[in-house]
Amino acid sequence: MLQAVKTTIQDSYTPAEVARMLGVKTSTVHAWLSRKEMRAVKVGHRRFISQQQIKEFYERRQTGEFVDHTYANGPVRR
């Protein structure tokens, strides 16, 4: 089991690394993860995202399988 976790971590990226790869903020990647738009493996308090999970994320975005509700309600008014 421990060997499987080590292999998964070695072949994966942190949210910060994925953000740099995709040209977005780390908070955007965390938002995708919390909304379950992007999948990740959680080890302790850390998350790791594999190349396959990034690929699946892009495939779902292209098919329109999910709707980004980030700004669905418009700007925040005070």
N, CA, C and O atoms as CSV, one atom per row, in Angstrom:
chain,resi,resn,atom,element,x,y,z
A,1,MET,N,N,0.822,-1.196,0.000
A,1,MET,CA,C,0.000,0.000,0.000
A,1,MET,C,C,0.865,1.259,0.000
A,1,MET,O,O,0.625,2.180,-0.780
A,2,LEU,N,N,1.861,1.296,0.867
A,2,LEU,CA,C,2.727,2.461,0.943
A,2,LEU,C,C,3.461,2.683,-0.372
A,2,LEU,O,O,3.631,3.826,-0.797
A,3,GLN,N,N,3.896,1.611,-1.021
A,3,GLN,CA,C,4.578,1.730,-2.306
A,3,GLN,C,C,3.651,2.318,-3.357
A,3,GLN,O,O,4.086,3.120,-4.183
A,4,ALA,N,N,2.378,1.932,-3.341
A,4,ALA,CA,C,1.406,2.471,-4.298
A,4,ALA,C,C,1.221,3.970,-4.095
A,4,ALA,O,O,1.103,4.715,-5.068
A,5,VAL,N,N,1.195,4.419,-2.844
A,5,VAL,CA,C,1.055,5.840,-2.551
A,5,VAL,C,C,2.287,6.597,-3.035
A,5,VAL,O,O,2.155,7.669,-3.627
A,6,LYS,N,N,3.479,6.062,-2.796
A,6,LYS,CA,C,4.705,6.713,-3.249
A,6,LYS,C,C,4.725,6.838,-4.757
A,6,LYS,O,O,5.126,7.878,-5.280
A,7,THR,N,N,4.299,5.793,-5.479
A,7,THR,CA,C,4.261,5.836,-6.937
A,7,THR,C,C,3.273,6.892,-7.405
A,7,THR,O,O,3.563,7.638,-8.340
A,8,THR,N,N,2.112,6.964,-6.768
A,8,THR,CA,C,1.094,7.950,-7.127
A,8,THR,C,C,1.630,9.360,-6.933
A,8,THR,O,O,1.435,10.216,-7.796
A,9,ILE,N,N,2.290,9.611,-5.832
A,9,ILE,CA,C,2.818,10.939,-5.546
A,9,ILE,C,C,3.924,11.306,-6.528
A,9,ILE,O,O,3.978,12.445,-6.991
A,10,GLN,N,N,4.799,10.373,-6.853
A,10,GLN,CA,C,5.910,10.653,-7.755
A,10,GLN,C,C,5.429,11.027,-9.148
A,10,GLN,O,O,6.067,11.833,-9.825
A,11,ASP,N,N,4.316,10.456,-9.584
A,11,ASP,CA,C,3.798,10.707,-10.924
A,11,ASP,C,C,2.739,11.802,-10.946
A,11,ASP,O,O,2.009,11.938,-11.928
A,12,SER,N,N,2.648,12.591,-9.863
A,12,SER,CA,C,1.589,13.587,-9.748
A,12,SER,C,C,2.166,14.964,-9.457
A,12,SER,O,O,3.361,15.131,-9.217
A,13,TYR,N,N,1.263,15.950,-9.489
A,13,TYR,CA,C,1.639,17.345,-9.282
A,13,TYR,C,C,0.833,17.927,-8.132
A,13,TYR,O,O,-0.280,17.480,-7.856
A,14,THR,N,N,1.397,18.922,-7.466
A,14,THR,CA,C,0.660,19.649,-6.434
A,14,THR,C,C,-0.262,20.661,-7.131
A,14,THR,O,O,-0.060,20.965,-8.307
A,15,PRO,N,N,-1.261,21.179,-6.425
A,15,PRO,CA,C,-2.100,22.212,-7.029
A,15,PRO,C,C,-1.299,23.429,-7.511
A,15,PRO,O,O,-1.642,24.024,-8.533
A,16,ALA,N,N,-0.258,23.796,-6.800
A,16,ALA,CA,C,0.573,24.935,-7.223
A,16,ALA,C,C,1.279,24.632,-8.542
A,16,ALA,O,O,1.366,25.500,-9.411
A,17,GLU,N,N,1.784,23.407,-8.698
A,17,GLU,CA,C,2.448,23.026,-9.946
A,17,GLU,C,C,1.453,23.000,-11.109
A,17,GLU,O,O,1.767,23.440,-12.214
A,18,VAL,N,N,0.250,22.479,-10.847
A,18,VAL,CA,C,-0.781,22.442,-11.892
A,18,VAL,C,C,-1.161,23.865,-12.291
A,18,VAL,O,O,-1.350,24.147,-13.475
A,19,ALA,N,N,-1.274,24.753,-11.323
A,19,ALA,CA,C,-1.605,26.149,-11.612
A,19,ALA,C,C,-0.558,26.782,-12.521
A,19,ALA,O,O,-0.907,27.480,-13.474
A,20,ARG,N,N,0.719,26.547,-12.238
A,20,ARG,CA,C,1.782,27.082,-13.097
A,20,ARG,C,C,1.702,26.491,-14.494
A,20,ARG,O,O,1.889,27.200,-15.482
A,21,MET,N,N,1.421,25.181,-14.582
A,21,MET,CA,C,1.332,24.517,-15.887
A,21,MET,C,C,0.182,25.080,-16.718
A,21,MET,O,O,0.312,25.231,-17.933
A,22,LEU,N,N,-0.939,25.390,-16.073
A,22,LEU,CA,C,-2.134,25.827,-16.789
A,22,LEU,C,C,-2.252,27.342,-16.892
A,22,LEU,O,O,-3.137,27.852,-17.579
A,23,GLY,N,N,-1.368,28.058,-16.217
A,23,GLY,CA,C,-1.381,29.516,-16.298
A,23,GLY,C,C,-2.524,30.147,-15.509
A,23,GLY,O,O,-3.056,31.185,-15.903
A,24,VAL,N,N,-2.900,29.521,-14.396
A,24,VAL,CA,C,-3.958,30.061,-13.540
A,24,VAL,C,C,-3.410,30.199,-12.127
A,24,VAL,O,O,-2.303,29.751,-11.831
A,25,LYS,N,N,-4.196,30.822,-11.262
A,25,LYS,CA,C,-3.791,30.957,-9.868
A,25,LYS,C,C,-3.999,29.643,-9.129
A,25,LYS,O,O,-4.844,28.832,-9.508
A,26,THR,N,N,-3.228,29.443,-8.083
A,26,THR,CA,C,-3.377,28.248,-7.260
A,26,THR,C,C,-4.782,28.185,-6.673
A,26,THR,O,O,-5.350,27.101,-6.542
A,27,SER,N,N,-5.340,29.327,-6.322
A,27,SER,CA,C,-6.695,29.346,-5.760
A,27,SER,C,C,-7.726,28.840,-6.767
A,27,SER,O,O,-8.748,28.277,-6.373
A,28,THR,N,N,-7.471,29.034,-8.052
A,28,THR,CA,C,-8.373,28.523,-9.085
A,28,THR,C,C,-8.350,27.004,-9.091
A,28,THR,O,O,-9.400,26.370,-9.186
A,29,VAL,N,N,-7.169,26.413,-8.991
A,29,VAL,CA,C,-7.056,24.950,-8.953
A,29,VAL,C,C,-7.744,24.418,-7.701
A,29,VAL,O,O,-8.442,23.405,-7.760
A,30,HIS,N,N,-7.551,25.094,-6.566
A,30,HIS,CA,C,-8.219,24.666,-5.332
A,30,HIS,C,C,-9.739,24.772,-5.474
A,30,HIS,O,O,-10.467,23.927,-4.955
A,31,ALA,N,N,-10.219,25.796,-6.167
A,31,ALA,CA,C,-11.663,25.937,-6.395
A,31,ALA,C,C,-12.178,24.790,-7.253
A,31,ALA,O,O,-13.234,24.229,-6.960
A,32,TRP,N,N,-11.448,24.432,-8.308
A,32,TRP,CA,C,-11.846,23.299,-9.156
A,32,TRP,C,C,-11.910,22.022,-8.336
A,32,TRP,O,O,-12.816,21.206,-8.511
A,33,LEU,N,N,-10.943,21.850,-7.439
A,33,LEU,CA,C,-10.913,20.654,-6.601
A,33,LEU,C,C,-12.093,20.637,-5.628
A,33,LEU,O,O,-12.748,19.607,-5.464
A,34,SER,N,N,-12.361,21.758,-4.993
A,34,SER,CA,C,-13.448,21.788,-4.014
A,34,SER,C,C,-14.809,21.629,-4.675
A,34,SER,O,O,-15.731,21.089,-4.064
A,35,ARG,N,N,-14.951,22.096,-5.929
A,35,ARG,CA,C,-16.214,21.925,-6.666
A,35,ARG,C,C,-16.280,20.578,-7.377
A,35,ARG,O,O,-17.251,20.275,-8.070
A,36,LYS,N,N,-15.229,19.774,-7.197
A,36,LYS,CA,C,-15.128,18.431,-7.796
A,36,LYS,C,C,-15.122,18.464,-9.327
A,36,LYS,O,O,-15.539,17.506,-9.979
A,37,GLU,N,N,-14.649,19.567,-9.884
A,37,GLU,CA,C,-14.477,19.654,-11.328
A,37,GLU,C,C,-13.172,18.977,-11.734
A,37,GLU,O,O,-13.062,18.423,-12.828
A,38,MET,N,N,-12.191,19.028,-10.847
A,38,MET,CA,C,-10.910,18.361,-11.055
A,38,MET,C,C,-10.726,17.369,-9.909
A,38,MET,O,O,-11.007,17.680,-8.752
A,39,ARG,N,N,-10.257,16.187,-10.243
A,39,ARG,CA,C,-10.045,15.160,-9.224
A,39,ARG,C,C,-8.602,15.198,-8.746
A,39,ARG,O,O,-7.710,15.666,-9.454
A,40,ALA,N,N,-8.387,14.698,-7.536
A,40,ALA,CA,C,-7.045,14.627,-6.964
A,40,ALA,C,C,-7.006,13.493,-5.948
A,40,ALA,O,O,-8.039,13.018,-5.476
A,41,VAL,N,N,-5.794,13.074,-5.628
A,41,VAL,CA,C,-5.581,12.080,-4.586
A,41,VAL,C,C,-5.156,12.844,-3.346
A,41,VAL,O,O,-4.239,13.664,-3.399
A,42,LYS,N,N,-5.822,12.578,-2.227
A,42,LYS,CA,C,-5.498,13.259,-0.986
A,42,LYS,C,C,-4.651,12.338,-0.122
A,42,LYS,O,O,-5.047,11.212,0.177
A,43,VAL,N,N,-3.477,12.828,0.278
A,43,VAL,CA,C,-2.576,12.078,1.148
A,43,VAL,C,C,-2.315,12.970,2.356
A,43,VAL,O,O,-1.609,13.974,2.260
A,44,GLY,N,N,-2.888,12.593,3.484
A,44,GLY,CA,C,-2.801,13.458,4.658
A,44,GLY,C,C,-3.580,14.732,4.390
A,44,GLY,O,O,-4.770,14.684,4.079
A,45,HIS,N,N,-2.912,15.871,4.510
A,45,HIS,CA,C,-3.553,17.157,4.229
A,45,HIS,C,C,-3.179,17.696,2.857
A,45,HIS,O,O,-3.557,18.814,2.510
A,46,ARG,N,N,-2.451,16.927,2.082
A,46,ARG,CA,C,-1.985,17.389,0.765
A,46,ARG,C,C,-2.756,16.686,-0.346
A,46,ARG,O,O,-3.247,15.570,-0.175
A,47,ARG,N,N,-2.852,17.362,-1.483
A,47,ARG,CA,C,-3.519,16.788,-2.647
A,47,ARG,C,C,-2.512,16.684,-3.785
A,47,ARG,O,O,-1.629,17.527,-3.945
A,48,PHE,N,N,-2.676,15.623,-4.567
A,48,PHE,CA,C,-1.808,15.383,-5.707
A,48,PHE,C,C,-2.679,15.092,-6.921
A,48,PHE,O,O,-3.647,14.336,-6.837
A,49,ILE,N,N,-2.326,15.699,-8.052
A,49,ILE,CA,C,-3.120,15.595,-9.274
A,49,ILE,C,C,-2.258,14.929,-10.340
A,49,ILE,O,O,-1.165,15.399,-10.656
A,50,SER,N,N,-2.762,13.835,-10.884
A,50,SER,CA,C,-2.003,13.106,-11.900
A,50,SER,C,C,-2.224,13.713,-13.282
A,50,SER,O,O,-3.160,14.485,-13.490
A,51,GLN,N,N,-1.369,13.359,-14.204
A,51,GLN,CA,C,-1.497,13.815,-15.582
A,51,GLN,C,C,-2.837,13.329,-16.153
A,51,GLN,O,O,-3.495,14.057,-16.896
A,52,GLN,N,N,-3.237,12.110,-15.806
A,52,GLN,CA,C,-4.513,11.560,-16.273
A,52,GLN,C,C,-5.690,12.388,-15.751
A,52,GLN,O,O,-6.647,12.632,-16.486
A,53,GLN,N,N,-5.626,12.815,-14.502
A,53,GLN,CA,C,-6.699,13.625,-13.936
A,53,GLN,C,C,-6.780,14.989,-14.605
A,53,GLN,O,O,-7.873,15.527,-14.778
A,54,ILE,N,N,-5.646,15.554,-14.982
A,54,ILE,CA,C,-5.634,16.822,-15.720
A,54,ILE,C,C,-6.271,16.617,-17.090
A,54,ILE,O,O,-7.067,17.441,-17.540
A,55,LYS,N,N,-5.919,15.520,-17.747
A,55,LYS,CA,C,-6.489,15.202,-19.058
A,55,LYS,C,C,-8.008,15.043,-18.974
A,55,LYS,O,O,-8.738,15.582,-19.806
A,56,GLU,N,N,-8.481,14.300,-17.967
A,56,GLU,CA,C,-9.916,14.106,-17.779
A,56,GLU,C,C,-10.622,15.432,-17.508
A,56,GLU,O,O,-11.740,15.644,-17.978
A,57,PHE,N,N,-9.981,16.325,-16.754
A,57,PHE,CA,C,-10.541,17.640,-16.471
A,57,PHE,C,C,-10.769,18.404,-17.775
A,57,PHE,O,O,-11.838,18.978,-17.981
A,58,TYR,N,N,-9.776,18.412,-18.643
A,58,TYR,CA,C,-9.910,19.113,-19.920
A,58,TYR,C,C,-10.956,18.469,-20.817
A,58,TYR,O,O,-11.681,19.172,-21.521
A,59,GLU,N,N,-11.044,17.161,-20.804
A,59,GLU,CA,C,-12.053,16.480,-21.615
A,59,GLU,C,C,-13.456,16.848,-21.155
A,59,GLU,O,O,-14.336,17.075,-21.985
A,60,ARG,N,N,-13.680,16.909,-19.841
A,60,ARG,CA,C,-14.994,17.295,-19.323
A,60,ARG,C,C,-15.318,18.740,-19.669
A,60,ARG,O,O,-16.472,19.068,-19.943
A,61,ARG,N,N,-14.318,19.602,-19.660
A,61,ARG,CA,C,-14.551,21.012,-19.998
A,61,ARG,C,C,-14.950,21.151,-21.463
A,61,ARG,O,O,-15.801,21.974,-21.799
A,62,GLN,N,N,-14.346,20.357,-22.327
A,62,GLN,CA,C,-14.646,20.448,-23.756
A,62,GLN,C,C,-16.027,19.906,-24.094
A,62,GLN,O,O,-16.674,20.404,-25.015
A,63,THR,N,N,-16.484,18.906,-23.372
A,63,THR,CA,C,-17.794,18.320,-23.655
A,63,THR,C,C,-18.917,19.121,-23.014
A,63,THR,O,O,-20.085,18.882,-23.318
A,64,GLY,N,N,-18.598,20.057,-22.142
A,64,GLY,CA,C,-19.626,20.831,-21.457
A,64,GLY,C,C,-20.323,20.035,-20.377
A,64,GLY,O,O,-21.448,20.353,-19.990
A,65,GLU,N,N,-19.660,19.000,-19.891
A,65,GLU,CA,C,-20.247,18.119,-18.890
A,65,GLU,C,C,-20.471,18.829,-17.550
A,65,GLU,O,O,-21.292,18.392,-16.745
A,66,PHE,N,N,-19.756,19.902,-17.319
A,66,PHE,CA,C,-19.958,20.654,-16.088
A,66,PHE,C,C,-20.176,22.114,-16.443
A,66,PHE,O,O,-19.809,22.563,-17.529
A,67,VAL,N,N,-20.767,22.839,-15.533
A,67,VAL,CA,C,-21.002,24.268,-15.718
A,67,VAL,C,C,-20.241,24.996,-14.625
A,67,VAL,O,O,-20.381,24.669,-13.446
A,68,ASP,N,N,-19.441,25.974,-15.004
A,68,ASP,CA,C,-18.683,26.751,-14.032
A,68,ASP,C,C,-19.626,27.767,-13.394
A,68,ASP,O,O,-20.055,28.718,-14.047
A,69,HIS,N,N,-19.943,27.567,-12.126
A,69,HIS,CA,C,-20.872,28.445,-11.419
A,69,HIS,C,C,-20.154,29.546,-10.639
A,69,HIS,O,O,-20.755,30.172,-9.767
A,70,THR,N,N,-18.905,29.784,-10.934
A,70,THR,CA,C,-18.126,30.760,-10.177
A,70,THR,C,C,-18.804,32.117,-10.172
A,70,THR,O,O,-18.908,32.747,-9.120
A,71,TYR,N,N,-19.266,32.579,-11.325
A,71,TYR,CA,C,-19.863,33.903,-11.422
A,71,TYR,C,C,-21.332,33.807,-11.838
A,71,TYR,O,O,-21.865,34.736,-12.446
A,72,ALA,N,N,-21.980,32.702,-11.517
A,72,ALA,CA,C,-23.363,32.487,-11.949
A,72,ALA,C,C,-24.331,33.506,-11.358
A,72,ALA,O,O,-25.331,33.840,-11.993
A,73,ASN,N,N,-24.058,33.999,-10.167
A,73,ASN,CA,C,-24.954,34.940,-9.522
A,73,ASN,C,C,-24.541,36.388,-9.733
A,73,ASN,O,O,-25.119,37.286,-9.121
A,74,GLY,N,N,-23.570,36.628,-10.571
A,74,GLY,CA,C,-23.116,37.992,-10.830
A,74,GLY,C,C,-22.169,38.479,-9.753
A,74,GLY,O,O,-21.790,37.714,-8.866
A,75,PRO,N,N,-21.783,39.745,-9.818
A,75,PRO,CA,C,-20.824,40.272,-8.844
A,75,PRO,C,C,-21.441,40.376,-7.447
A,75,PRO,O,O,-22.657,40.482,-7.286
A,76,VAL,N,N,-20.578,40.341,-6.467
A,76,VAL,CA,C,-21.023,40.460,-5.084
A,76,VAL,C,C,-21.311,41.926,-4.808
A,76,VAL,O,O,-20.469,42.788,-5.057
A,77,ARG,N,N,-22.502,42.210,-4.292
A,77,ARG,CA,C,-22.888,43.600,-3.987
A,77,ARG,C,C,-22.913,43.783,-2.483
A,77,ARG,O,O,-23.330,42.893,-1.742
A,78,ARG,N,N,-22.469,44.930,-2.048
A,78,ARG,CA,C,-22.466,45.218,-0.599
A,78,ARG,C,C,-23.359,46.366,-0.288
A,78,ARG,O,O,-23.485,46.753,0.874
